[in-house]
Amino acid sequence: MRRIAFTIAAVCLLGLAAIALQAQTETGQIIGKVTDEKGAVVPGASVTIKSAATGAERTATSGDDGTYIVTNLQPGIYEVTTKGGSFAPSTQRVEITPGARVSLDTPLGIQGVSGTVTITAEGGVAVNTSTQELSNVVSGTQVRELPTITRNPYALVAISGNVNPDNASGRGTGFSINGQRSASTNILLDGGENVDNFTATVGMSIPLDAVGEFRVITSNFSAEYGRASGGIVNVSTRREPMSFMVRCTSSIAFRAWRPLVLTSTRAAIRSRTSRATSSVTR
């Protein structure tokens, strides 16, 4: 009985660990270091990370070496406010993309000097200097503005490097990554695997308007992403429920009123046509 209970407990722990690792693939993290103007570390500094979209806040404190780590950050823009001792507060704006690890150095000045506001954005080709991971970020602006005939968000994988189209097989996202078969691509949606393992295709299709941004990892990715020998396509959905709801409501309203508009327009055209015909007859 003890062996059975131990086995069950071990399986549960492994399952929870797998879920935790899988969730980290969609979120990002900030690895920061707080120093003074001369480069000396500032231990015990208070760091507040606030989401510009939702207003949610996370806090951290720098250690003895002046460093801190904040994990599980949803993709988006964040304001990082750092306060320490008699130093002037500093505010920085940081952009977190899916699966990003952003290094942020914060030099604090003396009181009386206003804090600086900088933007750390990650787009296009990104090289992770800590893990040598090579990837390309397809931003939300590109998703919304680049033309797609089929309105398939996975068609935008084509703008990444080291990618070739593979329309014949119909596997994966339709592209061969890193010279491997298209079936060797692992597709993630908000941190969860989105692959039909029977056909090696996209498990669940997602509308183009629902995509926030996504990252295409072409080489040197870690084992946390699971099965893949070619590449990783990590999709993050949009987190703007109100604006998305307005667009959906507007679309539904247009579809509801469209028949009435067409009917009234046709009636007006017929009325004008009959009047013109009667005047010509006279």
Sequence and secondary structure as in RCSB ss.txt:
>XXXX:A:sequence
MRRIAFTIAAVCLLGLAAIALQAQTETGQIIGKVTDEKGAVVPGASVTIKSAATGAERTATSGDDGTYIVTNLQP
GIYEVTTKGGSFAPSTQRVEITPGARVSLDTPLGIQGVSGTVTITAEGGVAVNTSTQELSNVVSGTQVRELPTIT
RNPYALVAISGNVNPDNASGRGTGFSINGQRSASTNILLDGGENVDNFTATVGMSIPLDAVGEFRVITSNFSAEY
GRASGGIVNVSTRREPMSFMVRCTSSIAFRAWRPLVLTSTRAAIRSRTSRATSSVTR
>XXXX:A:secstr
 HHHHHHHHHHHHHHHHHHHHHHHTTSEEEEEEEEETTS B TT EEEEEETTT  EEEEE  TTSEEEEEEE S
EEEEEEEE TTB  EEEEEEE TT EEEEEEEE BTTS     EE   EEEEETTTTEEEEEE HHHHHHS  SS
  GGGGGGGSSSEEE TTT  BTSEEETTS GGGEEEEETTEE EETTTTEESS   GGGEEEEEEEEE   GGG
 S SSEEEEEEE   HHHHHHHHHHHHHHHHHHHHHHHHHHHHHHHHHHHHHHHHH 
